[in-house]
Amino acid sequence: MVMQQSEHDMATRLNQECFCIGTDLDTLRSTLQADLDKRGLARPVIESHPHLFSALPVFVAREHVAQMQRAIAAIETLARNQNYIEAALRSVPDIARQPQSARGVLLGYDFHLTVDGPKLIEINTNAGGALLNVVLGRAQRACCTEVAELMSGPSDFAVLENRLIDMFASEWVTARGARPLARIAIVDTHPTDQYLYPEFALFAQLFEARGIACVITDPNELALRGGALWHGVERIDLVYNRLTDFYFEAPAHAVLRRAYDTDAAVITPHPRAHALYANKYNLAFLTDAASLHRW
């Protein structure tokens, strides 16, 4: 939660002493469970994932939010710099050098808060948690008006859901133009065994509520036929890629690799996005003042 008040010491004190804002677990359970039951969760998510959500918020000083925003803006500018692009792509597999019109959905900047301010730890192209945080936001409760007024932040969570949908729609339009987006596959290895499977189910629910069919699947269940990607008899238009095999190097992911090579489906996030943003070697570039100045 972002405070209107910017003093770092106030955020620190509230993190240590404030226990009067928390998660309404009953609301959270009812919000999450209805669709998840239909998708095969053996137990309620609050029981199967007891540590998925924190019962208390973390307060962040506004000055630290501004620092994170400036860092992100700088990295986004750098990622469009041709000199940086050439350096970042120099040592990655060939698959990551293929030009892509789609940017890659749900890029995550991982900052840790320290006594010296926020520090960028890593950038993720398969970041999870965005939709879970929308659900969590709906279940927040403050015990008194005075404390509630200390915070600001998005409260229209339907708007946030629409922005997530718009992100996928933008990827599709950039790659395919005006052709309708009919079906999305959320792909990960043994998806029902993944810790964030509840978020996969929430995304599927969100897509379907907007008229886009969705399947959650292991890559082994996909096939290439006639220049298109298929799940059984259903043609897949777009793959929401949650794999951590960022360059599709594992034999089990050969179909996705061929689909990417032949543009049989829009795959997002994709290998090039990982190479430009999430490759850990790129962190060296971000702190190399001489190279940054030269570029």
NUTITOR-151004 format. One record per residue (C-alpha): residue in one letter; residue number from 1; x, y, z. Coordinates in Angstrom, 1 decimal. Example, Ala and Ser with C-alpha at 12.3 -4.5 7.8 and 13.67 -1.06 7.14 Angstrom:
% residues 2
  resn  resi      xx      yy      zz
     a     1    12.3    -4.5     7.8
     s     2    13.7    -1.1     7.1
//
This chain:
% residues 295
  resn  resi      xx      yy      zz
     m     1     0.0     0.0     0.0
     v     2     1.3     3.4    -0.9
     m     3     1.1     6.2     1.7
     q     4     0.2     9.8     0.9
     q     5     2.8    10.7     3.5
     s     6     6.3    10.4     2.1
     e     7     8.5    10.1     5.1
     h     8    10.4     6.9     5.2
     d     9    10.4     6.8     9.0
     m    10     6.6     6.8     9.0
     a    11     6.4     3.8     6.7
     t    12     9.0     2.0     8.8
     r    13     7.0     2.7    12.0
     l    14     3.7     1.6    10.5
     n    15     5.3    -1.6     9.2
     q    16     6.5    -2.3    12.8
     e    17     3.5    -1.2    14.7
     c    18     0.3    -1.0    12.6
     f    19    -1.9    -4.1    12.7
     c    20    -5.3    -2.5    12.1
     i    21    -5.5    -3.0     8.3
     g    22    -5.7    -6.5     7.1
     t    23    -7.2    -9.1     4.8
     d    24   -10.8   -10.1     5.2
     l    25   -10.3   -13.8     4.7
     d    26   -14.0   -14.6     4.4
     t    27   -14.3   -12.1     1.5
     l    28   -11.0   -13.4     0.0
     r    29   -12.2   -17.0     0.2
     s    30   -15.6   -16.3    -1.4
     t    31   -14.0   -14.2    -4.2
     l    32   -11.5   -16.8    -5.1
     q    33   -13.2   -20.1    -4.6
     a    34   -16.2   -20.1    -6.8
     d    35   -14.3   -20.4   -10.1
     l    36   -11.4   -22.4    -8.6
     d    37   -13.8   -25.2    -7.5
     k    38   -14.9   -25.6   -11.1
     r    39   -11.2   -26.1   -12.2
     g    40   -10.3   -29.0   -10.0
     l    41    -8.8   -27.6    -6.8
     a    42    -8.9   -30.4    -4.3
     r    43    -9.1   -28.1    -1.3
     p    44   -10.1   -24.4    -0.8
     v    45    -7.2   -22.2    -1.8
     i    46    -6.9   -20.6     1.7
     e    47    -6.2   -24.1     3.0
     s    48    -4.0   -25.4     0.2
     h    49    -2.0   -22.1    -0.1
     p    50    -2.0   -20.7     3.5
     h    51     0.9   -18.4     2.8
     l    52    -0.1   -17.2    -0.6
     f    53    -1.5   -13.9     0.9
     s    54    -0.3   -11.9     3.8
     a    55    -2.8   -11.0     6.5
     l    56    -1.2    -7.5     6.8
     p    57    -0.1    -4.8     4.4
     v    58     3.4    -3.5     3.8
     f    59     3.6     0.3     3.8
     v    60     5.9     2.0     1.2
     a    61     7.0     5.6     1.4
     r    62     5.9     7.6    -1.7
     e    63     9.5     8.8    -2.3
     h    64    10.5     5.1    -2.7
     v    65     7.6     4.5    -5.2
     a    66     8.9     7.5    -7.2
     q    67    12.4     6.1    -7.1
     m    68    11.2     2.7    -8.5
     q    69     9.2     4.5   -11.2
     r    70    12.2     6.4   -12.3
     a    71    14.3     3.3   -12.4
     i    72    11.7     1.5   -14.5
     a    73    11.4     4.4   -16.9
     a    74    15.2     4.5   -17.4
     i    75    15.3     0.7   -18.1
     e    76    12.4     1.0   -20.5
     t    77    14.3     3.7   -22.4
     l    78    17.5     1.7   -22.4
     a    79    15.7    -1.4   -23.7
     r    80    14.9     0.6   -26.9
     n    81    18.5     1.7   -27.4
     q    82    20.1    -0.1   -30.3
     n    83    23.5    -0.3   -28.7
     y    84    22.1    -2.0   -25.6
     i    85    20.0    -4.3   -27.7
     e    86    23.1    -5.5   -29.7
     a    87    25.0    -6.0   -26.4
     a    88    22.1    -7.9   -24.7
     l    89    21.6   -10.2   -27.7
     r    90    25.2   -11.0   -28.2
     s    91    25.4   -14.1   -26.0
     v    92    21.9   -15.5   -26.1
     p    93    20.5   -18.4   -28.2
     d    94    19.5   -17.7   -31.8
     i    95    15.8   -18.0   -30.9
     a    96    16.0   -14.9   -28.7
     r    97    17.3   -12.8   -31.6
     q    98    14.2   -13.2   -33.7
     p    99    12.5    -9.8   -34.1
     q   100     9.1    -9.7   -32.4
     s   101     6.3    -7.2   -32.7
     a   102     4.7    -8.2   -29.4
     r   103     6.5    -6.8   -26.3
     g   104     5.6    -9.5   -23.8
     v   105     2.9    -9.3   -21.1
     l   106     3.3    -8.8   -17.4
     l   107     6.9    -7.8   -17.1
     g   108     7.8    -7.7   -13.4
     y   109    10.4    -5.5   -11.7
     d   110    11.5    -7.0    -8.4
     f   111    12.6    -4.3    -5.9
     h   112    13.6    -5.0    -2.3
     l   113    13.1    -2.3     0.2
     t   114    16.2    -1.5     2.2
     v   115    17.3     1.2     4.7
     d   116    19.0     2.9     1.7
     g   117    15.8     2.8    -0.4
     p   118    14.5     0.3    -3.0
     k   119    17.1    -1.9    -4.8
     l   120    16.4    -3.7    -8.1
     i   121    17.0    -7.4    -7.6
     e   122    15.8    -8.8   -10.9
     i   123    13.4    -8.4   -13.8
     n   124    11.0   -11.2   -14.6
     t   125     9.3   -12.0   -17.8
     n   126     7.1   -14.7   -16.3
     a   127     6.1   -12.7   -13.2
     g   128     3.1   -14.0   -11.3
     g   129     0.8   -12.3    -8.9
     a   130    -0.8    -9.4   -10.8
     l   131    -4.3   -10.9   -10.8
     l   132    -4.0   -12.3    -7.3
     n   133    -3.3    -8.8    -6.1
     v   134    -6.5    -7.6    -7.7
     v   135    -8.4   -10.2    -5.7
     l   136    -6.4    -9.4    -2.6
     g   137    -7.1    -5.7    -3.0
     r   138   -10.8    -6.3    -2.9
     a   139   -10.5    -8.0     0.4
     q   140    -8.6    -5.3     2.3
     r   141   -10.2    -3.8     5.3
     a   142    -9.2    -0.9     7.6
     c   143   -10.5    -0.8    11.1
     c   144   -10.9     3.0    11.2
     t   145   -11.2     6.0     8.9
     e   146    -8.0     7.6    10.2
     v   147    -5.8     4.7     9.1
     a   148    -7.7     4.2     5.8
     e   149    -7.0     7.8     4.9
     l   150    -3.2     7.3     5.2
     m   151    -3.3     5.1     2.1
     s   152    -4.0     5.8    -1.5
     g   153    -4.0     3.5    -4.5
     p   154    -6.3     1.9    -7.1
     s   155    -9.7     1.1    -5.7
     d   156   -11.6     0.4    -8.9
     f   157   -10.4    -3.2    -9.4
     a   158   -12.6    -3.7   -12.5
     v   159   -10.4    -1.0   -14.2
     l   160    -7.3    -3.1   -13.2
     e   161    -8.8    -6.2   -14.7
     n   162    -9.6    -4.3   -17.9
     r   163    -6.0    -3.1   -18.1
     l   164    -4.8    -6.7   -17.9
     i   165    -7.1    -7.7   -20.7
     d   166    -6.0    -4.7   -22.7
     m   167    -2.4    -5.9   -22.3
     f   168    -3.1    -9.2   -23.9
     a   169    -5.3    -7.5   -26.6
     s   170    -2.5    -5.1   -27.4
     e   171    -0.1    -8.1   -27.9
     w   172    -2.6    -9.7   -30.2
     v   173    -3.4    -6.6   -32.3
     t   174     0.3    -5.7   -32.6
     a   175     1.0    -9.2   -34.0
     r   176    -2.2   -10.0   -35.9
     g   177    -4.0    -6.8   -36.6
     a   178    -7.8    -6.8   -36.6
     r   179    -8.4   -10.5   -36.7
     p   180   -10.5   -11.6   -33.6
     l   181    -8.7   -13.2   -30.7
     a   182   -10.7   -16.4   -30.1
     r   183    -8.7   -18.7   -27.8
     i   184    -5.8   -18.4   -25.3
     a   185    -3.8   -21.2   -23.8
     i   186    -2.1   -20.6   -20.4
     v   187     0.9   -22.9   -20.6
     d   188     3.1   -24.3   -17.9
     t   189     4.6   -27.7   -17.0
     h   190     2.0   -29.8   -15.1
     p   191     0.0   -26.6   -14.5
     t   192    -2.3   -27.9   -11.7
     d   193     0.9   -28.7    -9.7
     q   194     2.2   -25.2   -10.0
     y   195     2.0   -23.1    -6.8
     l   196     0.3   -20.2    -8.7
     y   197    -2.2   -22.4   -10.5
     p   198    -5.0   -20.5    -8.7
     e   199    -3.9   -17.4   -10.7
     f   200    -4.0   -19.4   -13.9
     a   201    -7.6   -20.2   -13.1
     l   202    -8.4   -16.6   -12.3
     f   203    -6.9   -15.5   -15.7
     a   204    -9.0   -18.1   -17.5
     q   205   -12.1   -16.8   -15.7
     l   206   -11.2   -13.3   -16.7
     f   207   -10.6   -14.2   -20.4
     e   208   -13.8   -16.2   -20.6
     a   209   -15.8   -13.3   -19.0
     r   210   -14.6   -11.1   -21.9
     g   211   -15.6   -13.7   -24.6
     i   212   -12.2   -15.3   -25.1
     a   213   -12.0   -19.1   -24.8
     c   214    -9.2   -20.3   -22.6
     v   215    -7.5   -23.6   -21.7
     i   216    -4.8   -24.2   -19.1
     t   217    -2.4   -26.8   -20.4
     d   218     0.9   -28.6   -20.3
     p   219     3.0   -28.0   -23.4
     n   220     2.9   -31.7   -24.1
     e   221    -0.8   -31.4   -24.9
     l   222    -0.2   -29.0   -27.8
     a   223     0.3   -29.9   -31.4
     l   224     1.2   -28.2   -34.7
     r   225    -1.0   -28.9   -37.7
     g   226    -1.4   -27.0   -40.9
     g   227     0.7   -24.1   -39.7
     a   228    -1.4   -23.6   -36.6
     l   229    -1.1   -24.5   -32.9
     w   230    -3.8   -26.8   -31.5
     h   231    -5.0   -28.2   -28.2
     g   232    -7.0   -31.2   -29.3
     v   233    -9.5   -29.9   -31.8
     e   234    -9.2   -26.3   -30.6
     r   235    -7.0   -23.9   -32.4
     i   236    -4.8   -21.7   -30.1
     d   237    -4.4   -18.1   -31.2
     l   238    -2.3   -16.8   -28.3
     v   239    -0.1   -18.6   -25.7
     y   240     0.2   -17.0   -22.3
     n   241     3.6   -18.5   -21.5
     r   242     4.4   -19.2   -17.8
     l   243     7.3   -21.6   -18.5
     t   244    10.7   -21.0   -16.9
     d   245    12.4   -22.6   -19.9
     f   246    12.8   -19.1   -21.4
     y   247    14.3   -20.3   -24.7
     f   248    12.2   -23.5   -25.2
     e   249    15.4   -25.6   -24.9
     a   250    13.8   -28.7   -23.2
     p   251    12.7   -31.5   -25.5
     a   252     9.2   -31.3   -23.9
     h   253     8.9   -27.8   -25.2
     a   254     9.8   -28.6   -28.8
     v   255     6.2   -27.9   -30.1
     l   256     6.3   -24.4   -28.6
     r   257     9.7   -23.8   -30.1
     r   258     8.4   -24.7   -33.5
     a   259     5.3   -22.7   -33.0
     y   260     7.5   -19.7   -32.2
     d   261     9.8   -20.2   -35.1
     t   262     7.0   -20.5   -37.6
     d   263     4.7   -17.9   -36.0
     a   264     2.0   -20.4   -35.7
     a   265     0.6   -18.6   -32.6
     v   266     1.4   -15.4   -30.7
     i   267     3.5   -16.4   -27.7
     t   268     3.9   -14.0   -24.9
     p   269     6.1   -13.4   -23.0
     h   270     8.7   -14.7   -25.5
     p   271    12.4   -15.5   -25.7
     r   272    13.4   -12.1   -27.0
     a   273    11.7   -10.3   -24.1
     h   274    13.6   -12.5   -21.7
     a   275    16.9   -11.7   -23.5
     l   276    16.3    -8.0   -23.4
     y   277    14.9    -7.6   -19.9
     a   278    15.2   -10.7   -17.6
     n   279    18.6   -12.2   -18.5
     k   280    20.5   -11.7   -15.2
     y   281    23.7   -10.8   -17.2
     n   282    21.9    -7.6   -18.2
     l   283    22.1    -6.3   -14.6
     a   284    25.8    -5.7   -15.3
     f   285    24.9    -3.3   -18.1
     l   286    22.5    -1.4   -15.9
     t   287    25.3    -0.5   -13.5
     d   288    28.0     0.1   -16.1
     a   289    28.2     3.9   -16.1
     a   290    30.8     4.0   -18.9
     s   291    28.8     1.9   -21.3
     l   292    25.5     3.7   -20.5
     h   293    27.2     7.1   -21.2
     r   294    28.7     5.8   -24.4
     w   295    25.4     4.4   -25.6
//
